[in-house]
Amino acid sequence: MDALYTAVATATHGREGRAVSSDGRIDLALAMPVELGGDGQGSNPEQLFAAGYAACFGSALGLVGRQAKVDVSDAAVTAEVGIGKQGESFGLKVTLRVELPDTVDQATGRKLVETAHQVCPYSNATRGNIDVDLVIE
């Protein structure tokens, strides 16, 4: 694959440090969530992954909607990224909650969401590695 764009970010001190993008648009403190024993006084990698996945999936849904001539411009995607023990290490799981406009019928919506799941780069990167549940609301 030839990259059309490459994002660059640097994190220091792991989950208790700072993350900064090369262009400076992201510059935020990182902290362990309270549920994992931290103070929760910063963002965490799961939140960042959730934001990226939700945005990317929303774009993929918009693309497949345009191709199918179905207006999904008012759709909203919420990504829930969970982290937990997986054997001796840790793993992730994802639930993508897609809220479609009322004008999209259930069958069409399901087809668009499933097609977007095949198109989205985040879905392609996680396929076979992370359980991803698609929920249409």
Secondary structure, DSSP 8 states (H G I E B T S, - for coil): ---S----EEEESGGGSEEEETTSS-EEEB---GGGTS---SB-HHHHHHHHHHHHHHHHHHHHHHHTT---TT-EEEEEEEEEEETTEEEEEEEEEEE--TTS-HHHHHHHHHHHHHH-HHHHHHTTTSEEEEEE-
